[in-house]
Amino acid sequence: MRIVILLIVSALLSACSTSFPNQMVEGQTFPAISGETLEKKTLNIPQDLNQNPVLLLIGYKQNSQFDIDRWLIGLDMTNTLVDVYELPTIQGMFPRMFSTVIDNGMRKGIPKELWKGVATVYADGEKVQKFTGNENGNNARVALLNKEGIVVYFYDEGFSVSALNRLRKTLSALNDEE
């Protein structure tokens, strides 16, 4: 019975989404959005992040967590020092009705010390997806914002070492400017 309910919910969730072509957003201001961290605190982006460069790892599907994890491992293995926020971003009214179930499921799979860096975006999910595009939804959207909220690096083609190296080079140049 649980499997049948899960399949129905999955089908409804996918039916409630709009497809947007992928965009190159470097040089653009990240849209003002809000989400709720797994600690149940509101996070306003980019307003609450204006202290240092920040990396947003945006996921549109559950399967994008695999790509996000590869980025996190790559950042850790290269000792890349940057504030990172994971943003599971879901569009549509229907998923919002199940936000508690979705968020509780994430809490079960994410260590508590990381909860402050994971903010689910529901109400502004379509705004973010329209901004970056959501084709190839299993790929994370990797956006490095400067302290003014401008996207200075963007990548949406799935983790690669060369993409990580370009991110690190951009981050280094940002840190040299300060």
C-alpha positions, -999 to +999 in steps of 0.1 A: +000+000+000+028+024+009+045+018-025+012+026-043+008+058-024+044+068-030+040+061-068+009+082-069+025+111-050+056+109-073+034+110-104+015+140-090+047+158-081+061+154-115+029+164-132+028+197-113+061+211-126+068+234-155+098+229-177+121+259-183+150+259-207+185+260-191+200+295-187+235+309-184+230+332-154+266+344-147+267+381-142+230+383-131+217+390-096+203+359-080+166+364-074+153+372-039+139+340-025+133+324+008+134+289+021+133+271+054+164+253+068+160+219+082+165+237+116+131+254+107+146+288+103+138+311+074+167+318+051+164+348+027+186+345-003+207+364-012+200+390+016+210+367+045+242+357+027+259+390+020+289+386+042+312+365+019+311+346-013+286+317-010+281+286-030+245+274-037+240+238-047+205+237-061+186+205-067+153+201-085+149+164-081+157+139-054+182+123-078+202+156-080+214+148-044+239+124-061+254+153-081+253+176-050+272+150-030+299+147-056+303+185-055+305+184-017+331+156-017+351+175-044+350+207-023+361+188+008+389+169-009+404+201-024+400+220+009+379+246-008+368+271+019+335+286+010+301+288+027+278+262+010+240+260+011+221+231-004+188+243-018+163+215-026+139+236-048+105+223-056+078+242-076+041+239-075+013+240-049+010+202-045+045+196-032+040+224-006+011+204+008+036+176+016+064+199+027+065+185+062+068+149+049+095+159+025+115+179+050+112+152+077+124+127+051+155+149+045+161+153+082+163+115+085+190+113+058+211+143+067+233+146+098+219+172+122+251+193+122+244+200+084+207+211+088+215+248+090+230+246+055+201+229+038+171+251+030+141+238+011+126+263-013+089+258-020+070+291-025+099+305-047+107+272-064+093+282-097+112+315-096+145+297-091+138+271-117+128+297-142+160+317-134+184+288-140+163+265-161+154+229-150+162+207-180+183+177-170+169+180-136+192+154-121+221+178-124+227+202-096+228+239-104+260+253-089+259+290-084+287+310-067+274+344-055+296+373-046+288+394-015+264+416-037+244+385-047+257+384-083+262+350-098+300+349-107+301+312-115+274+289-127+274+253-139+246+228-145+261+200-165+269+175-137+300+173-115+334+173-133+369+180-120+374+207-146+342+224-135+354+222-099+388+237-109+371+266-127+349+272-096+380+272-074+398+297-097+368+320-097+366+318-059+403+325-056+399+356-077+370+368-056+390+363-024+419+383-039+396+412-046+386+415-009 
